[in-house]
Amino acid sequence: MERRLFIAQRASAVILGPLVIVHLALILLAVRGGLSAEEIVARTEGSVWWVLFYGVFVVAVAIHAAIGLRNVLREWTTVDRALLDWSMALFSVLLLALGLRSIVAIL
């Protein structure tokens, strides 16, 4: 299982790298352009491309963050391994649900 988690975290990092760069660049452009949150949502609303972009982003974050936090907690605490695995799986599902909820808002 450790090997699969290692590969999943590294694969999600490869996906997140360019997505984070695009996301931050878009934020800088929007803020410098003087756009408000309402204007940004109005421009992205109904766009299949933005839904796909942020959908991939959310899935990659949910995988990457949960595995990373699991590894940190495993090294720094004495929490039972099975409990930690289930807790991080639940945390991943929570991140996924919250992220997908925000994507649904721009549909």
Backbone as JSON Lines, residues from 0, in Angstrom:
{"i":0,"aa":"M","n":[0.82,-1.19,0.0],"ca":[0.0,0.0,0.0],"c":[0.87,1.26,0.0]}
{"i":1,"aa":"E","n":[1.97,1.22,0.72],"ca":[2.85,2.39,0.79],"c":[3.35,2.78,-0.6]}
{"i":2,"aa":"R","n":[3.64,1.8,-1.39],"ca":[4.14,2.08,-2.74],"c":[3.08,2.79,-3.58]}
{"i":3,"aa":"R","n":[1.85,2.32,-3.49],"ca":[0.75,2.95,-4.25],"c":[0.51,4.39,-3.78]}
{"i":4,"aa":"L","n":[0.58,4.61,-2.48],"ca":[0.4,5.96,-1.95],"c":[1.54,6.87,-2.4]}
{"i":5,"aa":"F","n":[2.75,6.35,-2.39],"ca":[3.9,7.13,-2.85],"c":[3.7,7.56,-4.3]}
{"i":6,"aa":"I","n":[3.3,6.61,-5.13],"ca":[3.09,6.91,-6.56],"c":[1.92,7.88,-6.73]}
{"i":7,"aa":"A","n":[0.85,7.68,-5.98],"ca":[-0.31,8.57,-6.09],"c":[0.05,10.0,-5.68]}
{"i":8,"aa":"Q","n":[0.84,10.14,-4.62],"ca":[1.21,11.49,-4.2],"c":[2.12,12.15,-5.22]}
{"i":9,"aa":"R","n":[3.07,11.4,-5.76],"ca":[3.97,11.99,-6.77],"c":[3.22,12.32,-8.06]}
{"i":10,"aa":"A","n":[2.3,11.47,-8.46],"ca":[1.51,11.74,-9.67],"c":[0.62,12.97,-9.47]}
{"i":11,"aa":"S","n":[0.02,13.08,-8.31],"ca":[-0.81,14.25,-8.05],"c":[0.04,15.52,-8.0]}
{"i":12,"aa":"A","n":[1.27,15.42,-7.53],"ca":[2.17,16.58,-7.52],"c":[2.5,17.02,-8.94]}
{"i":13,"aa":"V","n":[2.71,16.06,-9.82],"ca":[3.01,16.38,-11.23],"c":[1.81,17.11,-11.86]}
{"i":14,"aa":"I","n":[0.63,16.68,-11.52],"ca":[-0.59,17.31,-12.05],"c":[-0.78,18.69,-11.42]}
{"i":15,"aa":"L","n":[-0.54,18.79,-10.11],"ca":[-0.77,20.05,-9.41],"c":[0.19,21.16,-9.83]}
{"i":16,"aa":"G","n":[1.41,20.82,-10.15],"ca":[2.41,21.83,-10.49],"c":[1.92,22.85,-11.51]}
{"i":17,"aa":"P","n":[1.6,22.42,-12.72],"ca":[1.13,23.39,-13.71],"c":[-0.23,24.01,-13.37]}
{"i":18,"aa":"L","n":[-1.1,23.24,-12.71],"ca":[-2.4,23.79,-12.35],"c":[-2.28,24.93,-11.35]}
{"i":19,"aa":"V","n":[-1.39,24.78,-10.38],"ca":[-1.18,25.84,-9.39],"c":[-0.61,27.08,-10.06]}
{"i":20,"aa":"I","n":[0.33,26.89,-10.98],"ca":[0.91,28.04,-11.68],"c":[-0.16,28.79,-12.47]}
{"i":21,"aa":"V","n":[-1.0,28.07,-13.19],"ca":[-2.08,28.71,-13.95],"c":[-3.06,29.4,-13.0]}
{"i":22,"aa":"H","n":[-3.42,28.73,-11.93],"ca":[-4.36,29.28,-10.95],"c":[-3.82,30.59,-10.37]}
{"i":23,"aa":"L","n":[-2.57,30.59,-9.93],"ca":[-1.99,31.8,-9.34],"c":[-1.84,32.91,-10.37]}
{"i":24,"aa":"A","n":[-1.45,32.55,-11.59],"ca":[-1.34,33.56,-12.65],"c":[-2.69,34.21,-12.93]}
{"i":25,"aa":"L","n":[-3.73,33.4,-12.97],"ca":[-5.08,33.93,-13.2],"c":[-5.53,34.85,-12.06]}
{"i":26,"aa":"I","n":[-5.18,34.49,-10.85],"ca":[-5.53,35.34,-9.71],"c":[-4.82,36.69,-9.83]}
{"i":27,"aa":"L","n":[-3.53,36.65,-10.15],"ca":[-2.78,37.9,-10.3],"c":[-3.36,38.77,-11.42]}
{"i":28,"aa":"L","n":[-3.68,38.14,-12.54],"ca":[-4.25,38.9,-13.65],"c":[-5.6,39.5,-13.28]}
{"i":29,"aa":"A","n":[-6.41,38.73,-12.6],"ca":[-7.74,39.21,-12.23],"c":[-7.66,40.36,-11.23]}
{"i":30,"aa":"V","n":[-6.78,40.21,-10.25],"ca":[-6.65,41.25,-9.23],"c":[-6.06,42.52,-9.83]}
{"i":31,"aa":"R","n":[-5.05,42.37,-10.66],"ca":[-4.46,43.54,-11.31],"c":[-5.43,44.2,-12.27]}
{"i":32,"aa":"G","n":[-6.3,43.4,-12.85],"ca":[-7.3,43.94,-13.76],"c":[-8.46,44.6,-13.03]}
{"i":33,"aa":"G","n":[-8.47,44.48,-11.71],"ca":[-9.51,45.12,-10.91],"c":[-10.82,44.37,-10.88]}
{"i":34,"aa":"L","n":[-10.8,43.08,-11.21],"ca":[-12.04,42.3,-11.21],"c":[-12.46,41.94,-9.79]}
{"i":35,"aa":"S","n":[-13.74,42.01,-9.54],"ca":[-14.27,41.57,-8.25],"c":[-14.58,40.08,-8.33]}
{"i":36,"aa":"A","n":[-14.87,39.49,-7.19],"ca":[-15.24,38.07,-7.16],"c":[-16.49,37.81,-8.0]}
{"i":37,"aa":"E","n":[-17.42,38.73,-7.94],"ca":[-18.66,38.58,-8.72],"c":[-18.37,38.59,-10.21]}
{"i":38,"aa":"E","n":[-17.47,39.48,-10.64],"ca":[-17.12,39.56,-12.06],"c":[-16.39,38.31,-12.53]}
{"i":39,"aa":"I","n":[-15.54,37.78,-11.66],"ca":[-14.81,36.55,-12.01],"c":[-15.79,35.39,-12.17]}
{"i":40,"aa":"V","n":[-16.71,35.25,-11.22],"ca":[-17.71,34.18,-11.3],"c":[-18.57,34.35,-12.54]}
{"i":41,"aa":"A","n":[-18.94,35.58,-12.86],"ca":[-19.76,35.84,-14.05],"c":[-19.03,35.41,-15.32]}
{"i":42,"aa":"R","n":[-17.72,35.6,-15.36],"ca":[-16.94,35.23,-16.54],"c":[-16.72,33.73,-16.66]}
{"i":43,"aa":"T","n":[-16.65,33.05,-15.52],"ca":[-16.4,31.61,-15.55],"c":[-17.66,30.77,-15.54]}
{"i":44,"aa":"E","n":[-18.78,31.38,-15.21],"ca":[-20.04,30.66,-15.07],"c":[-20.42,29.94,-16.36]}
{"i":45,"aa":"G","n":[-20.73,28.66,-16.23],"ca":[-21.18,27.88,-17.37],"c":[-20.08,27.38,-18.28]}
{"i":46,"aa":"S","n":[-18.84,27.65,-17.96],"ca":[-17.73,27.22,-18.81],"c":[-17.31,25.79,-18.48]}
{"i":47,"aa":"V","n":[-17.43,24.93,-19.45],"ca":[-17.03,23.53,-19.27],"c":[-15.53,23.44,-19.01]}
{"i":48,"aa":"W","n":[-14.74,24.29,-19.64],"ca":[-13.28,24.25,-19.48],"c":[-12.87,24.58,-18.05]}
{"i":49,"aa":"W","n":[-13.52,25.57,-17.45],"ca":[-13.17,25.9,-16.07],"c":[-13.6,24.8,-15.13]}
{"i":50,"aa":"V","n":[-14.73,24.2,-15.39],"ca":[-15.2,23.08,-14.56],"c":[-14.21,21.92,-14.66]}
{"i":51,"aa":"L","n":[-13.74,21.61,-15.85],"ca":[-12.75,20.54,-16.0],"c":[-11.43,20.89,-15.33]}
{"i":52,"aa":"F","n":[-10.96,22.12,-15.55],"ca":[-9.69,22.57,-14.96],"c":[-9.74,22.44,-13.44]}
{"i":53,"aa":"Y","n":[-10.76,23.05,-12.84],"ca":[-10.85,23.02,-11.38],"c":[-11.29,21.66,-10.85]}
{"i":54,"aa":"G","n":[-11.98,20.88,-11.65],"ca":[-12.31,19.52,-11.24],"c":[-11.06,18.67,-11.08]}
{"i":55,"aa":"V","n":[-10.16,18.75,-12.05],"ca":[-8.88,18.03,-11.96],"c":[-8.07,18.57,-10.78]}
{"i":56,"aa":"F","n":[-8.08,19.88,-10.62],"ca":[-7.37,20.54,-9.52],"c":[-7.84,20.0,-8.17]}
{"i":57,"aa":"V","n":[-9.14,19.97,-7.98],"ca":[-9.72,19.52,-6.71],"c":[-9.4,18.05,-6.43]}
{"i":58,"aa":"V","n":[-9.51,17.2,-7.43],"ca":[-9.2,15.78,-7.24],"c":[-7.73,15.61,-6.87]}
{"i":59,"aa":"A","n":[-6.85,16.31,-7.57],"ca":[-5.42,16.2,-7.29],"c":[-5.1,16.7,-5.88]}
{"i":60,"aa":"V","n":[-5.71,17.8,-5.46],"ca":[-5.48,18.33,-4.11],"c":[-5.98,17.34,-3.06]}
{"i":61,"aa":"A","n":[-7.16,16.78,-3.27],"ca":[-7.72,15.84,-2.29],"c":[-6.81,14.63,-2.09]}
{"i":62,"aa":"I","n":[-6.23,14.15,-3.16],"ca":[-5.31,13.01,-3.08],"c":[-4.0,13.43,-2.43]}
{"i":63,"aa":"H","n":[-3.41,14.49,-2.94],"ca":[-2.09,14.92,-2.51],"c":[-2.07,15.33,-1.04]}
{"i":64,"aa":"A","n":[-3.03,16.15,-0.63],"ca":[-3.04,16.66,0.74],"c":[-3.28,15.56,1.76]}
{"i":65,"aa":"A","n":[-4.19,14.67,1.49],"ca":[-4.49,13.6,2.45],"c":[-3.31,12.66,2.63]}
{"i":66,"aa":"I","n":[-2.64,12.32,1.55],"ca":[-1.48,11.43,1.67],"c":[-0.34,12.14,2.4]}
{"i":67,"aa":"G","n":[-0.12,13.41,2.07],"ca":[0.94,14.16,2.74],"c":[0.68,14.31,4.23]}
{"i":68,"aa":"L","n":[-0.56,14.66,4.6],"ca":[-0.89,14.8,6.01],"c":[-0.79,13.46,6.73]}
{"i":69,"aa":"R","n":[-1.18,12.4,6.06],"ca":[-1.06,11.05,6.64],"c":[0.4,10.74,6.96]}
{"i":70,"aa":"N","n":[1.28,11.06,6.03],"ca":[2.71,10.79,6.25],"c":[3.27,11.6,7.41]}
{"i":71,"aa":"V","n":[2.88,12.87,7.5],"ca":[3.36,13.71,8.6],"c":[2.84,13.19,9.93]}
{"i":72,"aa":"L","n":[1.56,12.9,10.01],"ca":[0.98,12.4,11.26],"c":[1.55,11.04,11.64]}
{"i":73,"aa":"R","n":[1.85,10.23,10.66],"ca":[2.42,8.91,10.93],"c":[3.81,9.04,11.55]}
{"i":74,"aa":"E","n":[4.57,10.02,11.08],"ca":[5.93,10.2,11.6],"c":[5.93,10.92,12.95]}
{"i":75,"aa":"W","n":[5.0,11.81,13.2],"ca":[5.05,12.67,14.37],"c":[4.15,12.22,15.52]}
{"i":76,"aa":"T","n":[3.26,11.28,15.27],"ca":[2.35,10.84,16.33],"c":[2.4,9.33,16.47]}
{"i":77,"aa":"T","n":[1.71,8.86,17.49],"ca":[1.62,7.41,17.72],"c":[0.22,6.9,17.43]}
{"i":78,"aa":"V","n":[-0.53,7.63,16.61],"ca":[-1.89,7.22,16.27],"c":[-1.85,5.87,15.57]}
{"i":79,"aa":"D","n":[-2.81,5.02,15.92],"ca":[-2.92,3.71,15.31],"c":[-2.98,3.84,13.78]}
{"i":80,"aa":"R","n":[-2.22,3.01,13.09],"ca":[-2.1,3.11,11.63],"c":[-3.44,2.96,10.92]}
{"i":81,"aa":"A","n":[-4.25,2.02,11.35],"ca":[-5.56,1.81,10.72],"c":[-6.47,3.02,10.92]}
{"i":82,"aa":"L","n":[-6.46,3.57,12.14],"ca":[-7.26,4.76,12.42],"c":[-6.78,5.94,11.58]}
{"i":83,"aa":"L","n":[-5.47,6.08,11.47],"ca":[-4.9,7.16,10.66],"c":[-5.29,7.02,9.19]}
{"i":84,"aa":"D","n":[-5.21,5.81,8.66],"ca":[-5.58,5.57,7.26],"c":[-7.05,5.93,7.0]}
{"i":85,"aa":"W","n":[-7.93,5.49,7.91],"ca":[-9.35,5.79,7.74],"c":[-9.64,7.27,7.91]}
{"i":86,"aa":"S","n":[-8.95,7.89,8.85],"ca":[-9.14,9.33,9.06],"c":[-8.71,10.13,7.84]}
{"i":87,"aa":"M","n":[-7.61,9.76,7.25],"ca":[-7.12,10.49,6.09],"c":[-7.97,10.2,4.84]}
{"i":88,"aa":"A","n":[-8.54,9.01,4.77],"ca":[-9.46,8.73,3.67],"c":[-10.71,9.61,3.81]}
{"i":89,"aa":"L","n":[-11.19,9.75,5.04],"ca":[-12.33,10.63,5.29],"c":[-11.97,12.09,5.01]}
{"i":90,"aa":"F","n":[-10.78,12.51,5.39],"ca":[-10.31,13.87,5.13],"c":[-10.25,14.12,3.62]}
{"i":91,"aa":"S","n":[-9.79,13.15,2.87],"ca":[-9.72,13.27,1.41],"c":[-11.11,13.43,0.81]}
{"i":92,"aa":"V","n":[-12.05,12.65,1.28],"ca":[-13.44,12.75,0.81],"c":[-14.03,14.11,1.16]}
{"i":93,"aa":"L","n":[-13.71,14.62,2.35],"ca":[-14.19,15.94,2.75],"c":[-13.63,17.03,1.85]}
{"i":94,"aa":"L","n":[-12.32,16.98,1.58],"ca":[-11.71,17.95,0.66],"c":[-12.35,17.86,-0.72]}
{"i":95,"aa":"L","n":[-12.56,16.66,-1.18],"ca":[-13.17,16.46,-2.49],"c":[-14.58,17.04,-2.52]}
{"i":96,"aa":"A","n":[-15.37,16.75,-1.5],"ca":[-16.75,17.25,-1.45],"c":[-16.8,18.78,-1.41]}
{"i":97,"aa":"L","n":[-15.95,19.38,-0.58],"ca":[-15.94,20.84,-0.49],"c":[-15.47,21.48,-1.8]}
{"i":98,"aa":"G","n":[-14.46,20.89,-2.41],"ca":[-13.97,21.42,-3.68],"c":[-14.99,21.29,-4.79]}
{"i":99,"aa":"L","n":[-15.64,20.14,-4.87],"ca":[-16.64,19.94,-5.91],"c":[-17.86,20.84,-5.69]}
{"i":100,"aa":"R","n":[-18.15,21.11,-4.42],"ca":[-19.26,22.02,-4.1],"c":[-18.98,23.41,-4.66]}
{"i":101,"aa":"S","n":[-17.75,23.86,-4.55],"ca":[-17.42,25.18,-5.08],"c":[-17.44,25.19,-6.61]}
{"i":102,"aa":"I","n":[-17.11,24.06,-7.23],"ca":[-17.16,23.98,-8.69],"c":[-18.61,24.03,-9.17]}
{"i":103,"aa":"V","n":[-19.49,23.36,-8.45],"ca":[-20.9,23.36,-8.82],"c":[-21.45,24.8,-8.8]}
{"i":104,"aa":"A","n":[-20.88,25.64,-7.94],"ca":[-21.34,27.03,-7.85],"c":[-21.07,27.82,-9.13]}
{"i":105,"aa":"I","n":[-20.08,27.41,-9.92],"ca":[-19.79,28.15,-11.15],"c":[-20.45,27.54,-12.38]}
{"i":106,"aa":"L","n":[-21.23,26.51,-12.17],"ca":[-21.94,25.9,-13.31],"c":[-23.04,26.76,-13.83]}
